[in-house]
């Protein structure tokens, strides 16, 4: 058993193993290979500007750092597409890029071969770049800078995307939406996705750009919803109520089959309309938490589509998340090999 888990997690795994063998886990993963997945969402380029800390300026109340180097990562929907393609052979990804060829070339170079991209372009914006000033020695993040135009996509781009979705949505088994609130998901596109998806898995994220304005409840329905604790609280306007009391509200409002709240170091809590399912984390020593929630969602959504037991759904998500926090940003995806190796270790 890994040294990064505690006694309570060991007890949970002992109970989980009684009903779920490693062979069953492996078979569930193999079943996802032939799924037809349509992934829709915002493209983000994550940029780490590595620095050494110098100290406070003598003449101004600002922190000074010494620049060392820059590393770029394909984030947002690109990172999720790469996660999915590690275990699924049929991943179609629809996204919008901004003006300028430089970022487009980088994004295309980062996509894994199994991903079939459908790119649309908005000339009124750049591709979103999320820059972070990072202390290299400890991966401490001092502050961030966005290059972004988060206004809704132009009407002509919205029309073209809508026409594409008319044929794409019914042709796929599973539609996964990564909504970062950066302009792609207009009301018309949201309604089309909700109406025409055969099975909709939804992750709507809150960040500093869209705080309070990008709530999961702007969608009228979704079969599987995965949100962080703060995101669910914002969606129902309840700051202090126990999260266990809020999840059923979202489940009912969204007409869902399964709603999951990710709870950071406390794991995840899922609700299927009858019961709650608490799944612990399997790695408590994080190198970098950026991208861990996306990995959880990417790996858990196909299992939710199959109607797997919610404990199994959470296991898939938290195994992937446990691997992702040992990866710097989105430097590489969680692979099927890494997933199976970690799962096997946990289930010994």
Secondary structure, DSSP 8 states (H G I E B T S, - for coil): --TTS-HHHHHHHHHHHHH--HHHHHHHHHHGGG-EEEEEE-EEEEEEEEEEEEEE-SSSS-EEEEEEEEEEEEEEHHHHHHHHHTT-SEEEEEEEEEE-HHHHHHHHHHS-TTEEEEEEEEEEEE-EEEEEEEETTTTEEEEEEEE---S---HHHHHHHHHHHHHHGGG-SEEEEEE-SSSS--HHHHHHHHHH-SSEEEEE---TTTTTT--GGGSS--SEEEEEHHHHHHHHT-SSS-HHHHHHHHHHHTT-SEEEEE-GGG-EEEE-SS-EEEE--S----S--TTHHHHHHHHHHHHHHTT--HHHHHHHHHHHHHHHTTSSTTSS---HHHHHHHHHHHT-
